[in-house]
Amino acid sequence: MEYDFLIIGGGIAGVSCAARLAGAGSVLLLEAEEALAHHASGRSAALYEPHYGLAPVVALSMASGAYFHGTKDLLTPRGIMIVAKAEERAAFEADAAVMDLSPVSFDAAQAVVPILNSETVAHVAVAEHAWDIDTDLLLQGFAREARNAGAQILTKAPVTAIAREGAGWRVTSAKGHFTARVLINASGPWADVVAGMAGVRPLGFTPLRRSMARIPAPGGLDVSKWPMIFNAGETWYAKPDAGALIVSPAEEDPSVPHDAFADDMVLAEGLARYEEMVTEPVTRLLANWAGLRTFAPDRVPVIGFDTEVPDFFWLAGQGGYGFQSAPAASELAAGLLTGTPCGIDQDIIASLSPARFI
């Protein structure tokens, strides 16, 4: 069977795109792993904070708000807090302004997060406009929508070759040979690898490793109502997670595309930065892991047809913003792929286009 659209990559970008496209033509999605969202999408901090990121990302996140708030059980209130040392005031004020946070007193902050250290925390700002995302519900909702509309989703189907066939593409995978009119590259850290297989000029994506540790609730406290906590300049962050706390050193170490794992030394250094700002030491880890956040050279996602190969479509470089921007990003991708209006400002569309790299 020849498909109208063949999507490579079963993370949130590819699955949401499949859902949006399924009613407009035949769709096949190929995912290399046994399950969808195995790599970066499956290791997300799972926060919807629409002010977070560069302007094009914020625009997509803001445009995704109606979907998030209009879909039952997708969001749970979390809130956000930034803490800083006295000497970090400039970074603190910049972050608070960009993310629309309001300064509060240390006592007010400690009433919410009792472990804050009065000897090191000099500045605090908070906001309510941050929510936990039920990422599995979001992903499976899009997958169900795609399948119900006729899209085919194949896992354990790594792509091994891509070639031209007639006016379209021939894609070889572990599940067989497939042909399609348009190829959609939603392969995350492998975006440039897939492009190279297709004979398309890579755009210079860089996968950046980010490690995470899950620690017991500090002091045995109930952390369920704590906000997500960032240090000014994002040198670490912490977030409640099923009765425990996840802490990340927020590193961005360049990597090759692979099944990432945490770096013990980087994790230890990040946990030490976290411990400086709290009164409860980290005594043990419950688990640790890492993911690859993939960025284009300008750290803005790439959504649009390739300028040199017009039936090759980029949907890549979401960085750490894939889940919170997915509803609008997939709507934009489907609009561009089908030539239909998508409600996104033309300046934002231009800022996301591969044409900016010419």
C-alpha positions in Angstrom: 0.0 0.0 0.0 1.2 3.5 -0.8 0.6 6.0 2.0 0.0 9.8 1.7 2.1 10.5 4.8 4.8 8.3 6.4 6.0 9.5 9.8 9.3 8.3 11.2 9.3 8.6 15.0 6.8 7.7 17.7 7.4 10.3 20.3 4.8 12.9 21.1 5.7 14.9 18.0 5.1 12.0 15.6 2.1 10.6 17.3 0.3 13.9 17.6 1.0 14.7 14.0 -0.4 11.3 13.0 -3.6 12.1 14.9 -4.0 15.5 13.1 -3.3 14.0 9.7 -5.3 10.8 9.8 -8.5 12.4 8.5 -6.7 14.0 5.6 -5.1 11.0 4.0 -3.5 7.6 4.6 -0.9 7.7 7.4 1.8 5.3 8.5 3.9 5.9 11.6 7.1 3.8 12.2 8.6 3.7 15.6 11.9 1.8 16.2 11.3 0.8 19.8 8.8 -1.7 21.3 6.6 1.1 22.7 5.8 4.7 21.7 7.6 7.5 23.5 10.5 5.4 24.6 13.2 8.1 24.4 12.9 11.8 25.1 9.1 11.8 25.3 9.1 9.1 27.9 11.6 10.9 30.1 10.0 14.3 30.2 9.6 16.5 33.3 5.9 16.6 32.2 5.2 20.3 33.0 3.0 22.7 31.1 4.4 26.1 31.8 3.5 28.2 28.7 5.9 31.1 29.4 8.9 28.8 29.4 11.2 29.0 26.3 12.1 31.2 23.4 9.4 33.3 21.7 8.4 30.7 19.0 8.2 28.0 21.7 6.1 30.2 24.0 3.7 31.0 21.0 3.2 27.2 20.4 2.8 26.5 24.1 0.3 29.3 24.5 -1.6 28.2 21.5 -1.8 24.7 23.0 -3.5 26.0 26.1 -7.1 25.5 24.9 -6.4 21.9 24.1 -4.8 21.2 27.5 -7.4 23.0 29.5 -10.3 21.7 27.4 -9.3 18.0 27.7 -10.4 16.3 30.9 -7.7 15.2 33.3 -4.7 16.2 31.2 -3.6 18.9 33.7 -3.2 19.0 37.4 -2.2 22.2 39.2 1.4 22.4 40.2 2.7 26.0 40.3 6.3 27.1 39.9 8.9 28.6 42.1 12.4 30.1 41.4 15.0 30.4 44.1 18.3 32.2 44.1 21.3 33.1 46.2 22.0 36.8 46.9 24.7 36.9 44.2 22.3 35.4 41.6 19.9 38.4 41.7 20.4 39.4 38.1 19.6 35.9 36.8 16.7 35.7 39.2 15.2 38.9 38.0 15.6 38.0 34.4 14.0 34.6 34.8 11.1 36.0 36.9 10.4 38.6 34.2 10.5 36.2 31.3 8.3 33.6 33.1 6.0 36.2 34.6 6.7 35.2 38.3 6.0 37.4 41.3 8.6 37.9 44.1 7.6 36.6 47.6 9.2 36.7 51.0 11.3 33.8 52.2 8.8 33.1 55.0 6.0 32.8 52.4 8.0 30.5 50.3 9.1 28.4 53.2 5.5 28.0 54.3 5.0 26.2 51.0 8.4 24.4 50.7 9.6 23.9 54.4 13.0 22.6 53.4 14.2 25.9 51.9 17.5 27.0 53.5 17.3 30.5 55.0 21.1 30.8 54.9 21.4 30.4 51.1 18.0 31.3 49.6 17.9 35.1 49.2 15.3 35.6 46.4 12.1 33.7 45.6 9.4 34.2 43.0 6.3 32.2 42.3 3.4 31.7 39.9 0.4 29.5 39.6 0.5 29.1 35.8 2.2 25.7 35.7 0.5 22.3 35.6 1.6 18.7 35.6 0.8 17.0 32.3 -0.5 13.4 32.3 1.9 12.6 29.4 0.6 9.0 29.0 -3.0 10.2 28.7 -1.9 12.8 26.2 0.1 10.4 24.1 -2.4 7.6 24.2 -5.2 10.0 23.4 -3.4 11.1 20.2 -2.5 7.5 19.3 -6.1 6.4 19.8 -7.4 9.4 17.7 -4.9 8.5 15.0 -5.8 4.8 14.9 -9.6 5.5 15.0 -9.2 7.7 11.9 -7.4 5.0 10.1 -3.7 5.7 10.7 -1.4 2.7 11.1 1.2 2.8 13.9 3.9 0.2 13.9 6.4 -0.3 16.7 9.6 -2.4 16.6 10.0 -1.0 13.1 13.5 0.7 12.9 14.1 2.3 9.5 17.1 0.9 7.7 17.0 2.6 4.3 15.2 5.4 2.6 15.2 5.8 -1.2 13.4 7.7 -3.9 10.7 5.8 -5.7 8.8 7.6 -8.5 7.4 10.8 -7.2 7.6 9.6 -3.6 9.6 7.6 -1.1 10.4 4.0 -0.4 11.2 3.3 3.2 12.6 0.0 4.4 12.1 -1.1 8.0 12.2 -4.2 10.2 8.4 -4.5 9.4 8.9 -4.4 5.6 9.0 -1.9 2.7 6.6 1.0 2.5 6.0 3.8 0.0 4.7 7.2 0.6 4.1 10.5 -1.1 5.5 12.6 1.8 8.1 11.7 4.4 7.8 13.4 7.9 10.9 13.4 10.0 9.8 13.3 13.6 12.7 11.2 14.8 14.0 13.4 17.7 17.8 12.9 18.3 18.0 11.0 15.0 16.5 13.8 12.9 19.8 14.5 11.0 20.5 10.8 10.7 17.1 10.2 9.0 17.7 13.2 6.8 21.0 11.8 5.7 19.4 8.4 4.9 17.0 10.3 2.7 19.7 12.3 0.9 18.5 15.5 2.5 21.0 18.0 3.9 21.1 17.8 7.7 20.3 21.0 9.6 22.7 20.6 12.5 20.6 19.2 15.3 22.4 18.5 18.6 21.1 16.0 21.1 21.8 17.3 24.6 21.7 14.9 27.6 19.8 15.7 30.7 20.0 13.5 33.8 17.4 13.0 36.4 17.4 11.5 39.9 14.3 10.3 41.9 14.9 10.8 45.6 12.7 10.0 48.7 10.5 12.9 49.9 12.8 15.1 51.9 12.4 14.6 55.6 9.4 12.3 54.9 7.3 15.3 54.2 4.2 15.4 52.0 5.5 17.0 48.8 2.4 16.6 46.7 1.4 20.3 46.9 4.9 21.7 46.4 5.5 23.6 43.2 8.2 22.8 40.6 11.3 24.5 41.9 14.0 26.0 39.6 17.3 27.6 40.6 17.9 31.0 38.9 19.7 30.3 35.6 18.3 26.7 35.7 21.4 25.0 37.2 19.0 22.5 38.8 15.3 21.9 39.2 13.1 19.7 41.4 9.5 18.4 41.0 7.2 16.3 43.1 6.6 12.9 41.6 4.3 10.2 43.0 5.2 10.9 46.7 8.9 11.4 45.9 11.0 14.2 44.3 12.8 14.2 41.0 15.9 16.4 40.9 17.8 17.3 37.7 21.2 19.0 37.4 19.7 20.6 34.2 22.8 19.8 32.2 23.0 20.2 28.5 25.9 17.9 27.5 26.2 17.3 23.7 25.6 13.6 22.8 25.2 11.3 19.9 21.7 9.8 19.3 21.4 6.8 21.6 19.4 5.3 24.5 20.7 7.8 27.1 21.6 7.1 30.7 22.5 9.4 33.5 26.1 10.5 34.2 26.9 9.8 37.8 29.3 12.7 38.3 27.1 15.2 36.6 24.2 13.9 38.7 26.2 14.2 41.9 27.2 17.8 41.1 23.6 18.8 40.3 22.4 17.2 43.6 25.1 19.1 45.5 23.8 22.4 43.9 20.3 21.5 45.0 21.4 20.6 48.5 23.0 24.0 48.9 19.5 25.5 48.8 17.7 23.1 51.1 18.0 21.8 54.7 17.5 18.1 53.9 20.5 16.2 52.5 20.1 13.6 49.7 20.9 10.3 51.4 19.9 7.9 48.6 18.5 7.6 45.1 15.4 5.7 44.2 16.2 5.7 40.5 18.0 7.7 37.9 17.8 8.1 34.1 18.5 10.6 31.3 17.0 11.8 28.1 18.2 13.6 25.0 16.7 17.1 24.4 17.4 17.8 20.8 17.9 21.4 19.5 18.4 23.1 16.2 21.4 25.5 16.1 19.1 28.4 17.2 17.3 26.3 19.8 13.9 26.8 18.0 11.9 23.8 16.7 11.9 23.1 13.0 8.5 22.6 11.4 8.0 22.7 7.7 8.9 21.3 4.3 12.6 21.1 3.4 13.7 23.9 1.1 15.6 21.6 -1.3 13.5 18.5 -1.1 9.9 19.7 -0.9 8.3 16.3 -0.1 10.5 15.9 3.0 8.9 17.5 6.1 10.8 18.4 9.3 9.1 18.1 12.7 12.1 18.1 14.9 14.1 20.0 17.5 11.4 20.4 20.2 14.1 20.4 22.9 12.5 20.1 26.3 9.2 21.6 25.1 7.7 18.7 23.1 4.8 17.8 25.3 3.7 21.3 26.2 3.8 22.5 22.6 2.5 19.3 20.9 -1.2 20.3 20.4 -0.3 23.5 18.5 2.8 22.1 16.9 0.9 19.1 15.4 -1.9 21.4 14.3 0.6 23.6 12.5 2.4 20.6 10.9 -0.9 19.2 9.7 -1.9 22.6 8.3 1.3 23.0 6.4 1.2 19.4 5.1 -2.4 19.7 3.9 -2.4 23.3 2.9 -5.1 24.3 5.4 -5.2 27.2 7.9 -3.9 26.4 11.3 -4.4 29.6 13.3 -0.7 30.2 14.0 0.7 33.7 13.3 2.6 33.9 10.0 5.7 35.4 11.8 5.8 32.4 14.1 5.4 30.0 11.2 8.4 31.7 9.4 10.5 31.5 12.6 9.9 27.7 12.7 10.5 27.1 9.0 13.6 25.2 7.7 13.9 28.2 5.3 15.6 30.1 8.1 18.8 28.0 7.6 19.3 28.9 4.0 
